[in-house]
Amino acid sequence: RVDQLEVQAVDWQEASGIIGQLTFVVRAILLVIVSVIFVVAGFIITNSMLMAAMDRKREIGTMRAIGAQKKFLLKLFFVETLILNLIFGLVGTALAVVVILMVGRIGIPATSPVASFFFSGPRLYLSVNSLHIVLVLISISLVSLLSTLFPAWKVMQVTPLEAMQRPD
């Protein structure tokens, strides 16, 4: 009878001891690295959008002089960001999926016992998860839109008169 056996079921992390706990540390480190990458991407996007906005200061001044409202120009910046985000986000995601599928067929070899433990075998076989793809696209969109706020606000502060003046 099963109830007479002195056997206790535990999850894999408890059974593996300190090595199992190490997986949480590795996951936390990866999350920090990904967060840093998103922050850096946000600064890069902000800088790019700010430079693009300042390069078009005269055009924006002209539009403001003929009656374009700040709200319209703000929408213009966000639509531009969304279009760029959609195009390059989808292209980047598609390339990543292709690479994952190609590498996933042959697997990444474990070169040490620690890697073999983390891979749960001699090779790590990658796979595509549609939920992760959606989360990445949403994250990229949020970072892009948040990164557009400052450049859009900055260019809205320029008056039509100063935007249309020629630089010395």
DSSP file with accessible surface (Angstrom, degrees, kcal/mol):
  #  RESIDUE AA STRUCTURE BP1 BP2  ACC     N-H-->O    O-->H-N    N-H-->O    O-->H-N    TCO  KAPPA ALPHA  PHI   PSI    X-CA   Y-CA   Z-CA
    1    1 A R    >         0   0  200      0, 0.0     3,-0.7     0, 0.0     4,-0.4   0.000 360.0 360.0 360.0 143.2    0.0    0.0    0.0
    2    2 A V  G >   +     0   0  125      1,-0.2     3,-1.4     2,-0.2     5,-0.3   0.878 360.0  58.4 -68.9 -38.8    1.1    3.5   -0.9
    3    3 A D  G 3  S+     0   0  110      1,-0.3    -1,-0.2     3,-0.1     4,-0.0   0.696 100.7  58.4 -70.3 -14.3    0.1    5.1    2.4
    4    4 A Q  G <  S+     0   0  138     -3,-0.7    -1,-0.3     2,-0.1     2,-0.2   0.641  85.8  96.0 -86.6 -15.3    2.4    2.7    4.3
    5    5 A L  S <  S-     0   0  110     -3,-1.4     2,-1.2    -4,-0.4    -3,-0.0  -0.520  75.9-135.5 -73.6 141.1    5.5    3.8    2.4
    6    6 A E        +     0   0  199     -2,-0.2     2,-0.4     2,-0.0    -1,-0.1  -0.513  59.0 132.7 -95.3  66.8    7.6    6.5    4.1
    7    7 A V        -     0   0  118     -2,-1.2     2,-0.4    -5,-0.3    -2,-0.0  -0.935  37.9-163.4-120.3 139.4    8.0    8.5    1.0
    8    8 A Q        -     0   0  162     -2,-0.4     2,-0.4     2,-0.0    -2,-0.0  -0.985  14.5-136.1-125.8 134.1    7.5   12.2    0.7
    9    9 A A        +     0   0   99     -2,-0.4     2,-0.3     0, 0.0    -2,-0.0  -0.725  28.0 174.3 -89.6 132.6    7.1   14.2   -2.5
   10   10 A V        -     0   0   66     -2,-0.4     2,-0.0     1,-0.0    -2,-0.0  -0.933  32.8-102.6-131.9 158.9    9.0   17.4   -2.9
   11   11 A D     >  -     0   0   84     -2,-0.3     4,-2.3     1,-0.1     5,-0.2  -0.290  39.1-102.4 -77.3 170.0    9.4   19.8   -5.8
   12   12 A W  H  > S+     0   0  143      1,-0.2     4,-2.0     2,-0.2     5,-0.1   0.829 118.1  56.1 -65.6 -31.3   12.6   19.9   -7.9
   13   13 A Q  H  > S+     0   0   36      2,-0.2     4,-0.6     1,-0.2     7,-0.3   0.920 110.7  43.4 -69.6 -39.9   14.0   23.0   -6.2
   14   14 A E  H >4 S+     0   0  125      1,-0.2     3,-0.7    -3,-0.2    -2,-0.2   0.908 114.2  51.3 -70.1 -38.5   13.8   21.5   -2.7
   15   15 A A  H 3< S+     0   0   74     -4,-2.3    -2,-0.2     1,-0.2    -1,-0.2   0.850 110.1  49.0 -67.9 -32.4   15.2   18.2   -4.0
   16   16 A S  H >< S-     0   0   36     -4,-2.0     3,-1.0     1,-0.2     4,-0.3   0.553  94.0-162.8 -87.2  -7.6   18.1   19.8   -5.7
   17   17 A G  T <X  -     0   0   33     -3,-0.7     4,-1.5    -4,-0.6     3,-0.4  -0.336  62.7  -0.4  70.8-136.1   19.1   21.9   -2.6
   18   18 A I  H 3> S+     0   0  139      1,-0.2     4,-1.4     2,-0.2    -1,-0.2   0.839 131.7  57.8 -64.0 -32.1   21.3   24.9   -3.0
   19   19 A I  H <> S+     0   0   75     -3,-1.0     4,-0.8     1,-0.2    -1,-0.2   0.908 104.5  52.1 -66.0 -38.5   21.7   24.4   -6.8
   20   20 A G  H >4 S+     0   0    0     -3,-0.4     3,-0.7    -7,-0.3     4,-0.5   0.878 107.6  51.8 -64.4 -36.0   17.9   24.6   -7.2
   21   21 A Q  H >X S+     0   0   91     -4,-1.5     4,-1.1    -8,-0.2     3,-0.9   0.794  97.7  67.9 -69.8 -27.3   17.9   27.9   -5.3
   22   22 A L  H 3X S+     0   0   70     -4,-1.4     4,-2.6     1,-0.2    -1,-0.2   0.808  87.2  67.3 -63.0 -27.3   20.6   29.2   -7.6
   23   23 A T  H <X S+     0   0   29     -4,-0.8     4,-2.3    -3,-0.7    -1,-0.2   0.864  97.8  52.5 -62.5 -34.6   18.1   29.2  -10.5
   24   24 A F  H <> S+     0   0   94     -3,-0.9     4,-2.4    -4,-0.5    -1,-0.2   0.895 108.9  49.7 -66.3 -39.3   16.2   32.0   -8.7
   25   25 A V  H  X S+     0   0   77     -4,-1.1     4,-2.6     2,-0.2    -2,-0.2   0.933 111.3  48.6 -64.5 -44.4   19.4   34.0   -8.5
   26   26 A V  H  X S+     0   0   57     -4,-2.6     4,-2.5     1,-0.2    -2,-0.2   0.923 111.6  50.1 -62.3 -42.1   20.1   33.4  -12.2
   27   27 A R  H  X S+     0   0  164     -4,-2.3     4,-2.3     1,-0.2    -1,-0.2   0.920 110.7  49.4 -63.0 -42.1   16.6   34.5  -13.1
   28   28 A A  H  X S+     0   0   51     -4,-2.4     4,-2.2     2,-0.2    -2,-0.2   0.917 110.6  50.3 -64.3 -42.0   16.9   37.6  -11.0
   29   29 A I  H  X S+     0   0   94     -4,-2.6     4,-2.5     1,-0.2    -2,-0.2   0.923 110.3  50.1 -62.4 -42.8   20.2   38.5  -12.6
   30   30 A L  H  X S+     0   0  102     -4,-2.5     4,-2.7     1,-0.2    -1,-0.2   0.899 109.2  51.5 -63.0 -40.6   18.6   38.0  -16.1
   31   31 A L  H  X S+     0   0  107     -4,-2.3     4,-2.4     2,-0.2    -1,-0.2   0.899 110.1  49.2 -64.0 -38.9   15.7   40.2  -15.2
   32   32 A V  H  X S+     0   0   91     -4,-2.2     4,-2.5     2,-0.2    -2,-0.2   0.932 111.5  49.3 -64.7 -43.8   18.1   43.0  -14.0
   33   33 A I  H  X S+     0   0   85     -4,-2.5     4,-2.3     2,-0.2    -2,-0.2   0.935 111.9  47.9 -61.9 -44.6   20.1   42.7  -17.2
   34   34 A V  H  X S+     0   0   67     -4,-2.7     4,-2.4     1,-0.2    -1,-0.2   0.913 110.8  52.2 -63.7 -38.9   16.9   42.9  -19.4
   35   35 A S  H  X S+     0   0   69     -4,-2.4     4,-2.3     1,-0.2    -1,-0.2   0.919 109.1  49.3 -63.1 -42.3   15.7   45.9  -17.3
   36   36 A V  H  X S+     0   0   83     -4,-2.5     4,-2.8     2,-0.2     5,-0.2   0.913 109.3  52.7 -63.3 -40.8   19.0   47.7  -17.9
   37   37 A I  H  X S+     0   0  103     -4,-2.3     4,-2.8     1,-0.2    -2,-0.2   0.923 109.6  48.7 -61.4 -42.0   18.8   46.9  -21.7
   38   38 A F  H  X S+     0   0   62     -4,-2.4     4,-2.4     2,-0.2    -1,-0.2   0.893 111.1  49.9 -66.5 -38.2   15.3   48.5  -21.7
   39   39 A V  H  X S+     0   0   83     -4,-2.3     4,-2.2     2,-0.2    -2,-0.2   0.940 112.7  46.8 -64.7 -45.1   16.5   51.6  -19.9
   40   40 A V  H  X S+     0   0   73     -4,-2.8     4,-2.5     1,-0.2    -2,-0.2   0.930 112.0  50.9 -62.5 -43.1   19.4   52.0  -22.3
   41   41 A A  H  X S+     0   0   35     -4,-2.8     4,-2.8    -5,-0.2     5,-0.2   0.902 108.0  53.8 -60.6 -39.8   17.0   51.4  -25.2
   42   42 A G  H  X S+     0   0   10     -4,-2.4     4,-2.7     1,-0.2    -1,-0.2   0.921 109.3  47.1 -60.7 -43.3   14.7   54.1  -23.8
   43   43 A F  H  X S+     0   0  148     -4,-2.2     4,-2.6     2,-0.2    -2,-0.2   0.903 112.4  50.0 -65.9 -39.5   17.6   56.6  -23.6
   44   44 A I  H  X S+     0   0  100     -4,-2.5     4,-2.6     2,-0.2    -2,-0.2   0.933 113.1  45.8 -64.0 -45.4   18.6   55.8  -27.2
   45   45 A I  H  X S+     0   0   44     -4,-2.8     4,-2.9     2,-0.2     5,-0.3   0.925 112.5  51.3 -64.1 -43.2   15.1   56.2  -28.5
   46   46 A T  H  X S+     0   0   31     -4,-2.7     4,-2.5    -5,-0.2    -2,-0.2   0.936 112.0  46.7 -59.1 -46.3   14.7   59.5  -26.5
   47   47 A N  H  X S+     0   0   95     -4,-2.6     4,-2.5     2,-0.2    -2,-0.2   0.927 113.6  48.3 -63.1 -43.8   17.9   60.8  -28.0
   48   48 A S  H  X S+     0   0   66     -4,-2.6     4,-2.4     1,-0.2    -2,-0.2   0.926 114.0  45.5 -62.7 -45.6   17.0   59.8  -31.5
   49   49 A M  H  X S+     0   0   14     -4,-2.9     4,-2.6     2,-0.2    -1,-0.2   0.878 112.1  52.3 -67.6 -36.1   13.5   61.3  -31.3
   50   50 A L  H  X S+     0   0   36     -4,-2.5     4,-2.6    -5,-0.3     5,-0.2   0.929 111.2  46.5 -65.4 -43.2   14.8   64.5  -29.7
   51   51 A M  H  X S+     0   0   98     -4,-2.5     4,-2.1     2,-0.2    -2,-0.2   0.919 113.6  48.9 -64.6 -42.4   17.4   64.9  -32.5
   52   52 A A  H  X S+     0   0   30     -4,-2.4     4,-1.1    -5,-0.2    -2,-0.2   0.906 112.6  48.3 -63.7 -40.0   14.7   64.2  -35.1
   53   53 A A  H  < S+     0   0    0     -4,-2.6     3,-0.4     1,-0.2    -2,-0.2   0.922 112.3  47.3 -67.4 -42.4   12.3   66.7  -33.5
   54   54 A M  H >< S+     0   0   55     -4,-2.6     3,-1.2     1,-0.2     4,-0.2   0.843 107.9  56.5 -70.3 -30.3   14.9   69.4  -33.3
   55   55 A D  H 3< S+     0   0  127     -4,-2.1     3,-0.3     1,-0.3    -1,-0.2   0.790 110.8  45.4 -67.7 -26.7   16.0   68.8  -36.9
   56   56 A R  T 3X S+     0   0   81     -4,-1.1     4,-2.5    -3,-0.4    -1,-0.3   0.091  76.4 117.2-102.9  22.9   12.4   69.5  -37.9
   57   57 A K  H <> S+     0   0   72     -3,-1.2     4,-2.7     1,-0.2    -1,-0.2   0.893  75.2  51.0 -58.6 -41.1   11.9   72.5  -35.7
   58   58 A R  H  > S+     0   0   98     -3,-0.3     4,-2.5    -4,-0.2    -1,-0.2   0.920 110.6  48.0 -64.7 -43.5   11.3   74.8  -38.8
   59   59 A E  H  > S+     0   0  106      2,-0.2     4,-2.5     1,-0.2    -1,-0.2   0.912 112.9  48.6 -63.2 -40.7    8.7   72.5  -40.2
   60   60 A I  H  X S+     0   0    9     -4,-2.5     4,-2.6     2,-0.2    -2,-0.2   0.920 110.9  51.0 -65.7 -40.5    7.0   72.3  -36.8
   61   61 A G  H  X S+     0   0    1     -4,-2.7     4,-2.4    -5,-0.2    -2,-0.2   0.901 110.0  50.2 -62.0 -40.5    7.1   76.1  -36.5
   62   62 A T  H  X S+     0   0   62     -4,-2.5     4,-1.8     2,-0.2    -2,-0.2   0.929 110.7  48.4 -64.1 -44.7    5.6   76.4  -39.9
   63   63 A M  H  <>S+     0   0   56     -4,-2.5     5,-3.0     1,-0.2    -2,-0.2   0.911 112.7  48.5 -62.3 -40.3    2.8   74.0  -39.1
   64   64 A R  H ><5S+     0   0   53     -4,-2.6     3,-1.3     3,-0.2    -1,-0.2   0.897 108.8  54.4 -65.5 -38.2    2.1   75.9  -35.8
   65   65 A A  H 3<5S+     0   0   57     -4,-2.4    -1,-0.2     1,-0.3    -2,-0.2   0.831 108.0  49.0 -67.1 -31.1    2.1   79.2  -37.7
   66   66 A I  T 3<5S-     0   0  142     -4,-1.8    -1,-0.3    -5,-0.1    -2,-0.2   0.328 134.7 -82.4 -93.9   8.9   -0.6   78.1  -40.1
   67   67 A G  T < 5S+     0   0   48     -3,-1.3     2,-0.2     1,-0.3    -3,-0.2   0.497  72.5 151.3 115.7   2.9   -2.8   76.8  -37.3
   68   68 A A      < -     0   0   21     -5,-3.0    -1,-0.3    -6,-0.2     2,-0.1  -0.511  40.3-133.5 -68.9 130.5   -1.6   73.3  -36.2
   69   69 A Q     >  -     0   0  136     -2,-0.2     4,-2.0     1,-0.1     3,-0.2  -0.465  16.1-116.5 -81.0 157.3   -2.4   72.8  -32.5
   70   70 A K  H  > S+     0   0   94      1,-0.2     4,-2.5     2,-0.2     5,-0.2   0.878 116.6  57.6 -59.7 -36.6    0.1   71.3  -30.0
   71   71 A K  H  > S+     0   0  155      1,-0.2     4,-2.4     2,-0.2    -1,-0.2   0.900 105.2  50.1 -62.2 -41.2   -2.2   68.4  -29.6
   72   72 A F  H  > S+     0   0  108      2,-0.2     4,-2.2     1,-0.2    -1,-0.2   0.925 111.7  47.6 -62.8 -45.0   -2.1   67.6  -33.3
   73   73 A L  H  X S+     0   0    0     -4,-2.0     4,-2.2     2,-0.2    -2,-0.2   0.887 109.8  53.4 -66.3 -35.4    1.7   67.8  -33.3
   74   74 A L  H  X S+     0   0   65     -4,-2.5     4,-2.2     1,-0.2    -1,-0.2   0.936 109.3  48.2 -63.7 -44.4    1.9   65.5  -30.2
   75   75 A K  H  X S+     0   0  128     -4,-2.4     4,-2.8     1,-0.2     5,-0.2   0.887 107.8  57.0 -61.5 -38.0   -0.3   63.0  -32.0
   76   76 A L  H  X S+     0   0   74     -4,-2.2     4,-2.3     1,-0.2    -1,-0.2   0.922 107.6  47.1 -59.6 -44.8    2.0   63.3  -35.0
   77   77 A F  H  X S+     0   0    5     -4,-2.2     4,-2.4     1,-0.2    -1,-0.2   0.914 113.5  47.8 -64.2 -43.3    5.0   62.3  -32.9
   78   78 A F  H  X S+     0   0   43     -4,-2.2     4,-2.6     2,-0.2    -2,-0.2   0.892 110.9  50.3 -68.2 -36.9    3.3   59.4  -31.3
   79   79 A V  H  X S+     0   0   80     -4,-2.8     4,-2.6     2,-0.2     5,-0.2   0.926 110.7  50.4 -65.4 -41.7    2.0   58.0  -34.6
   80   80 A E  H  X S+     0   0   56     -4,-2.3     4,-2.6    -5,-0.2     5,-0.2   0.937 111.9  47.8 -60.4 -44.3    5.5   58.3  -36.1
   81   81 A T  H  X S+     0   0    6     -4,-2.4     4,-2.9     1,-0.2    -2,-0.2   0.916 111.7  49.9 -62.9 -43.6    6.9   56.4  -33.1
   82   82 A L  H  X S+     0   0   78     -4,-2.6     4,-2.8     2,-0.2    -1,-0.2   0.899 111.1  48.9 -63.4 -40.5    4.2   53.7  -33.3
   83   83 A I  H  X S+     0   0   93     -4,-2.6     4,-2.7     2,-0.2     5,-0.2   0.949 114.8  44.1 -65.0 -47.5    4.8   53.2  -37.0
   84   84 A L  H  X S+     0   0   72     -4,-2.6     4,-2.6     1,-0.2     5,-0.4   0.921 115.2  50.0 -61.5 -42.0    8.6   52.9  -36.5
   85   85 A N  H  X S+     0   0   14     -4,-2.9     4,-2.5    -5,-0.2     5,-0.4   0.916 111.4  48.2 -62.4 -44.0    8.0   50.7  -33.5
   86   86 A L  H  X S+     0   0  107     -4,-2.8     4,-2.1    -5,-0.2     5,-0.3   0.950 115.5  43.5 -64.0 -48.3    5.6   48.5  -35.5
   87   87 A I  H  X S+     0   0   87     -4,-2.7     4,-2.3     1,-0.2    -2,-0.2   0.975 123.7  33.3 -62.6 -56.8    7.9   48.1  -38.5
   88   88 A F  H  X S+     0   0  136     -4,-2.6     4,-2.6    -5,-0.2     5,-0.2   0.823 116.7  55.7 -76.8 -28.4   11.2   47.5  -36.6
   89   89 A G  H  X S+     0   0    9     -4,-2.5     4,-2.4    -5,-0.4    -1,-0.2   0.930 112.4  43.0 -65.1 -43.6    9.6   45.7  -33.7
   90   90 A L  H  X S+     0   0   88     -4,-2.1     4,-2.7    -5,-0.4    -2,-0.2   0.905 115.1  49.2 -69.4 -39.7    8.0   43.1  -36.0
   91   91 A V  H  X S+     0   0   77     -4,-2.3     4,-2.5    -5,-0.3     5,-0.2   0.948 114.3  45.5 -63.8 -46.6   11.2   42.8  -38.1
   92   92 A G  H  X S+     0   0   38     -4,-2.6     4,-2.4     2,-0.2    -2,-0.2   0.911 114.1  48.6 -63.1 -41.8   13.3   42.3  -35.0
   93   93 A T  H  X S+     0   0   22     -4,-2.4     4,-2.6    -5,-0.2    -1,-0.2   0.916 110.8  50.7 -65.3 -41.4   10.9   39.8  -33.5
   94   94 A A  H  X S+     0   0   54     -4,-2.7     4,-2.4     1,-0.2    -2,-0.2   0.924 111.1  48.2 -63.1 -43.0   10.7   37.9  -36.8
   95   95 A L  H  X S+     0   0  110     -4,-2.5     4,-2.5     1,-0.2    -1,-0.2   0.910 111.5  50.6 -62.7 -41.6   14.5   37.7  -37.0
   96   96 A A  H  X S+     0   0   48     -4,-2.4     4,-2.9     2,-0.2    -2,-0.2   0.917 109.6  50.3 -63.0 -41.6   14.7   36.6  -33.4
   97   97 A V  H  X S+     0   0   34     -4,-2.6     4,-2.8     2,-0.2     5,-0.2   0.924 110.1  50.5 -63.2 -41.9   12.1   33.8  -34.0
   98   98 A V  H  X S+     0   0   76     -4,-2.4     4,-2.5     2,-0.2    -2,-0.2   0.942 112.5  46.3 -61.4 -45.5   14.0   32.6  -37.1
   99   99 A V  H  X S+     0   0   83     -4,-2.5     4,-3.0     1,-0.2     5,-0.3   0.927 112.7  50.0 -63.4 -44.4   17.3   32.5  -35.1
  100  100 A I  H  X S+     0   0   55     -4,-2.9     4,-2.7     1,-0.2    26,-0.2   0.921 112.1  47.8 -61.5 -42.6   15.5   30.7  -32.2
  101  101 A L  H  X S+     0   0   90     -4,-2.8     4,-1.1    -5,-0.2    -1,-0.2   0.907 113.9  47.0 -66.0 -39.2   14.0   28.1  -34.5
  102  102 A M  H  X S+     0   0  125     -4,-2.5     4,-0.9    -5,-0.2     3,-0.4   0.947 118.3  40.0 -67.7 -47.5   17.3   27.5  -36.3
  103  103 A V  H  X S+     0   0   47     -4,-3.0     4,-2.9     1,-0.2     3,-0.4   0.866 109.6  62.4 -69.5 -33.7   19.3   27.2  -33.0
  104  104 A G  H  < S+     0   0   13     -4,-2.7    -1,-0.2    -5,-0.3    -2,-0.2   0.773  96.6  58.9 -63.8 -26.6   16.5   25.2  -31.4
  105  105 A R  H  < S+     0   0  214     -4,-1.1    -1,-0.2    -3,-0.4    -2,-0.2   0.901 119.1  26.4 -69.9 -41.1   16.8   22.4  -34.0
  106  106 A I  H  < S-     0   0  120     -4,-0.9    -2,-0.2    -3,-0.4    -1,-0.2   0.733 104.9-142.7 -94.7 -25.4   20.4   21.6  -33.2
  107  107 A G     <  -     0   0    3     -4,-2.9    18,-0.2    -5,-0.2    -3,-0.1   0.135  20.4 -83.0  82.7 159.8   20.4   22.8  -29.6
  108  108 A I  E     -A  124   0A  64     16,-2.6    16,-2.5    -4,-0.1     2,-0.1  -0.897  48.8-125.2-100.8 120.3   23.1   24.6  -27.6
  109  109 A P  E     -A  123   0A  68      0, 0.0     2,-0.6     0, 0.0    14,-0.2  -0.377  14.7-124.5 -70.3 142.0   25.6   22.1  -26.2
  110  110 A A        -     0   0   27     12,-3.0     6,-0.0     1,-0.1     4,-0.0  -0.760  23.4-171.6 -82.9 121.2   26.3   22.1  -22.4
  111  111 A T        +     0   0  133     -2,-0.6    -1,-0.1     1,-0.0     3,-0.0   0.456  65.9  28.7 -96.2  -2.5   30.0   22.5  -22.0
  112  112 A S  S  > S-     0   0   50      1,-0.1     4,-2.6     0, 0.0     5,-0.2  -0.965  84.6-105.5-148.4 164.8   30.1   21.8  -18.3
  113  113 A P  H  > S+     0   0  113      0, 0.0     4,-2.1     0, 0.0     5,-0.1   0.862 120.6  54.3 -61.4 -33.1   28.2   19.9  -15.6
  114  114 A V  H  > S+     0   0   90      2,-0.2     4,-2.5     1,-0.2     5,-0.2   0.938 109.9  46.0 -66.0 -45.2   26.7   23.2  -14.3
  115  115 A A  H  > S+     0   0   18      1,-0.2     4,-2.8     2,-0.2    -1,-0.2   0.910 110.8  53.7 -62.7 -40.0   25.4   24.0  -17.8
  116  116 A S  H  X>S+     0   0   45     -4,-2.6     5,-2.2     2,-0.2     4,-0.6   0.891 109.0  49.5 -61.6 -38.3   24.1   20.4  -18.1
  117  117 A F  H ><5S+     0   0   77     -4,-2.1     3,-0.7     3,-0.2    -2,-0.2   0.944 114.0  43.9 -64.9 -48.0   22.2   20.9  -14.9
  118  118 A F  H 3<5S+     0   0   69     -4,-2.5    -2,-0.2     1,-0.2    -1,-0.2   0.837 116.5  47.1 -68.0 -31.7   20.7   24.2  -16.0
  119  119 A F  H 3<5S-     0   0   52     -4,-2.8    -1,-0.2     2,-0.2     6,-0.2   0.542 105.6-130.9 -82.1  -9.9   19.9   22.8  -19.4
  120  120 A S  T <<5S+     0   0  116     -3,-0.7    -3,-0.2    -4,-0.6    -4,-0.1   0.866  80.5  14.3  59.4  36.8   18.4   19.6  -17.8
  121  121 A G  S   <S-     0   0   18     -5,-2.2    -2,-0.2    -6,-0.2    -1,-0.1  -0.934 109.6 -59.4 156.3-173.5   20.5   17.5  -20.2
  122  122 A P  S    S+     0   0  105      0, 0.0   -12,-3.0     0, 0.0     2,-0.3   0.682 115.1  32.2 -74.2 -18.0   23.4   17.7  -22.6
  123  123 A R  E     -A  109   0A  98    -14,-0.2     2,-0.6    -4,-0.2   -16,-0.1  -0.990  69.7-134.2-139.9 149.6   21.8   20.3  -24.9
  124  124 A L  E     -A  108   0A  59    -16,-2.5   -16,-2.6    -2,-0.3     2,-0.7  -0.916  20.9-159.2-102.2 118.1   19.4   23.2  -24.5
  125  125 A Y        -     0   0  141     -2,-0.6   -21,-0.2   -18,-0.2     2,-0.1  -0.887  11.6-145.6-101.6 115.8   16.7   23.2  -27.2
  126  126 A L        -     0   0   58     -2,-0.7     2,-0.3   -26,-0.2   -19,-0.1  -0.461  17.5-174.5 -78.8 152.8   15.2   26.6  -27.7
  127  127 A S        -     0   0   99     -2,-0.1     2,-0.5     2,-0.0   -26,-0.1  -0.957  25.7-111.8-143.1 161.7   11.5   27.1  -28.5
  128  128 A V        -     0   0   55     -2,-0.3     2,-0.5   -28,-0.0     3,-0.1  -0.812  23.2-163.3 -98.4 131.6    9.2   30.0  -29.4
  129  129 A N     >  -     0   0   69     -2,-0.5     4,-1.8     1,-0.1     3,-0.3  -0.967  10.2-154.7-116.4 117.6    6.6   31.0  -27.0
  130  130 A S  H  > S+     0   0   90     -2,-0.5     4,-2.3     1,-0.2     5,-0.2   0.842  94.6  57.5 -64.2 -31.7    3.9   33.2  -28.5
  131  131 A L  H  > S+     0   0  102      1,-0.2     4,-2.6     2,-0.2    -1,-0.2   0.929 106.7  49.1 -63.6 -41.3    3.0   34.8  -25.1
  132  132 A H  H  > S+     0   0  113     -3,-0.3     4,-2.5     2,-0.2    -1,-0.2   0.883 108.7  53.3 -65.5 -37.1    6.7   35.9  -24.7
  133  133 A I  H  X S+     0   0   48     -4,-1.8     4,-2.4     2,-0.2    -1,-0.2   0.940 110.7  46.3 -62.8 -45.3    6.6   37.4  -28.2
  134  134 A V  H  X S+     0   0   75     -4,-2.3     4,-2.5     1,-0.2    -2,-0.2   0.926 112.5  50.2 -63.4 -43.7    3.4   39.4  -27.4
  135  135 A L  H  X S+     0   0   89     -4,-2.6     4,-2.6     1,-0.2    -1,-0.2   0.898 110.7  49.6 -63.3 -38.8    5.0   40.6  -24.1
  136  136 A V  H  X S+     0   0   67     -4,-2.5     4,-2.9     2,-0.2     5,-0.2   0.934 111.1  48.7 -65.5 -45.4    8.2   41.7  -25.8
  137  137 A L  H  X S+     0   0   44     -4,-2.4     4,-2.2     1,-0.2    -2,-0.2   0.911 113.3  47.4 -62.1 -40.0    6.2   43.6  -28.5
  138  138 A I  H  X S+     0   0   90     -4,-2.5     4,-2.6     2,-0.2    -1,-0.2   0.930 112.8  49.3 -66.0 -43.6    4.1   45.3  -25.7
  139  139 A S  H  X S+     0   0   44     -4,-2.6     4,-2.6     2,-0.2     5,-0.2   0.920 111.1  48.9 -62.0 -44.1    7.2   46.1  -23.7
  140  140 A I  H  X S+     0   0   48     -4,-2.9     4,-2.6     1,-0.2    -1,-0.2   0.916 111.5  50.4 -62.3 -41.7    9.0   47.6  -26.8
  141  141 A S  H  X S+     0   0   39     -4,-2.2     4,-2.8    -5,-0.2     5,-0.2   0.921 111.0  48.0 -63.5 -44.0    5.9   49.7  -27.5
  142  142 A L  H  X S+     0   0  100     -4,-2.6     4,-2.7     2,-0.2     5,-0.3   0.927 112.3  48.4 -63.8 -44.0    5.7   51.0  -24.0
  143  143 A V  H  X S+     0   0   29     -4,-2.6     4,-2.2     1,-0.2    -2,-0.2   0.927 113.4  48.8 -61.8 -42.5    9.4   51.9  -23.9
  144  144 A S  H  X S+     0   0    9     -4,-2.6     4,-0.8    -5,-0.2    -2,-0.2   0.935 113.2  45.6 -63.7 -46.2    9.1   53.6  -27.3
  145  145 A L  H >X S+     0   0   50     -4,-2.8     4,-0.7     1,-0.2     3,-0.7   0.918 114.2  47.9 -66.7 -41.5    6.0   55.6  -26.3
  146  146 A L  H >X S+     0   0  116     -4,-2.7     3,-0.7     1,-0.2     4,-0.6   0.873 109.5  54.6 -65.5 -34.0    7.5   56.7  -23.0
  147  147 A S  H 3< S+     0   0    7     -4,-2.2    -1,-0.2    -5,-0.3    -2,-0.2   0.670 103.7  56.5 -73.2 -15.7   10.7   57.6  -24.7
  148  148 A T  H <X S+     0   0    0     -4,-0.8     4,-2.3    -3,-0.7     5,-0.3   0.671  87.5  79.4 -87.5 -17.3    8.8   59.9  -27.1
  149  149 A L  H <X S+     0   0   88     -4,-0.7     4,-2.6    -3,-0.7     5,-0.2   0.932  93.6  44.7 -58.6 -51.4    7.2   62.0  -24.3
  150  150 A F  H  X S+     0   0   95     -4,-0.6     4,-3.0     2,-0.2     5,-0.2   0.947 114.6  46.6 -64.1 -49.1   10.2   64.2  -23.5
  151  151 A P  H  > S+     0   0    0      0, 0.0     4,-2.4     0, 0.0     5,-0.2   0.920 114.5  48.6 -59.9 -39.6   11.1   65.0  -27.2
  152  152 A A  H  X S+     0   0    0     -4,-2.3     4,-1.6     2,-0.2    -2,-0.2   0.928 113.7  46.2 -65.7 -43.1    7.5   65.7  -28.0
  153  153 A W  H  X S+     0   0  137     -4,-2.6     4,-0.8    -5,-0.3    -1,-0.2   0.921 111.8  52.4 -63.1 -41.4    7.1   68.0  -24.9
  154  154 A K  H >< S+     0   0   92     -4,-3.0     3,-0.8     1,-0.2     4,-0.3   0.911 110.6  45.9 -62.9 -44.5   10.4   69.7  -25.8
  155  155 A V  H >< S+     0   0    0     -4,-2.4     3,-1.0     1,-0.2    -1,-0.2   0.809 105.5  61.3 -73.4 -24.2    9.4   70.5  -29.3
  156  156 A M  H 3< S+     0   0   12     -4,-1.6    -1,-0.2     1,-0.2    -2,-0.2   0.724  95.4  63.4 -71.7 -19.3    6.0   71.7  -28.2
  157  157 A Q  T << S+     0   0   95     -4,-0.8     2,-0.4    -3,-0.8    -1,-0.2   0.654  81.6  97.4 -78.0 -15.6    7.8   74.4  -26.1
  158  158 A V  S <  S-     0   0   17     -3,-1.0    -3,-0.0    -4,-0.3    -4,-0.0  -0.603  72.8-136.3 -78.3 128.8    9.2   76.0  -29.3
  159  159 A T     >  -     0   0   65     -2,-0.4     4,-2.2     1,-0.1     5,-0.2  -0.474  20.1-115.1 -80.1 155.2    7.2   79.0  -30.5
  160  160 A P  H  > S+     0   0   33      0, 0.0     4,-1.8     0, 0.0     5,-0.1   0.891 114.4  54.7 -57.1 -38.0    6.4   79.3  -34.2
  161  161 A L  H  > S+     0   0  126      1,-0.2     4,-0.8     2,-0.2     3,-0.2   0.948 111.8  40.6 -64.1 -50.2    8.5   82.5  -34.4
  162  162 A E  H  4 S+     0   0   91      1,-0.2    -1,-0.2     2,-0.2     3,-0.2   0.815 113.2  55.8 -70.6 -28.0   11.7   81.0  -32.9
  163  163 A A  H  < S+     0   0    3     -4,-2.2    -1,-0.2     1,-0.2    -2,-0.2   0.849 109.9  45.5 -70.4 -31.6   11.2   77.8  -34.9
  164  164 A M  H  < S+     0   0   81     -4,-1.8    -1,-0.2    -5,-0.2    -2,-0.2   0.571  88.8 105.1 -90.8  -8.5   11.1   79.7  -38.2
  165  165 A Q  S  < S-     0   0  116     -4,-0.8  -107,-0.0    -3,-0.2    -3,-0.0  -0.466  76.7-116.0 -70.8 142.9   14.1   82.0  -37.5
  166  166 A R        -     0   0  191     -2,-0.1     2,-0.1     1,-0.1    -1,-0.1  -0.588  30.6-113.3 -77.0 138.7   17.2   81.1  -39.4
  167  167 A P              0   0  115      0, 0.0    -1,-0.1     0, 0.0     0, 0.0  -0.406 360.0 360.0 -71.0 149.5   20.1   80.1  -37.2
  168  168 A D              0   0  211     -2,-0.1     0, 0.0     0, 0.0     0, 0.0  -0.272 360.0 360.0 -73.4 360.0   23.1   82.4  -37.2
